[in-house]
Amino acid sequence: MGKIFKFKTGDLVICKYDLEYLYYPGFSLGKPYINDVFFIGIIIDLRESPILYFGRDVMYEIVCLDGRRRNFTAWEIELLRSA
């Protein structure tokens, strides 16, 4: 892979969707997301997605504490604990 990954698999992270740039289909406008603004989870996969995300960054697949898998970019993630 050509990009340098900021995080690695196994890292514990806190994430927040940045809807200014992208619309996430899983985001329901009908339900208030006051308590779901931040997600905490563990990175399980790293991949480059230049077509979907304008070549800006790498996508990280994260298993969140609620058991759901979500995808975030590096600018939406903060490291809590390194693996």
Secondary structure, DSSP 8 states (H G I E B T S, - for coil): --S--SS-TT-EEEE---TTT---TT--TTS--STTS-EEEEEEEEEE-TTTTTTS-EEEEEEETTS-EEEEEGGGEEEEE--
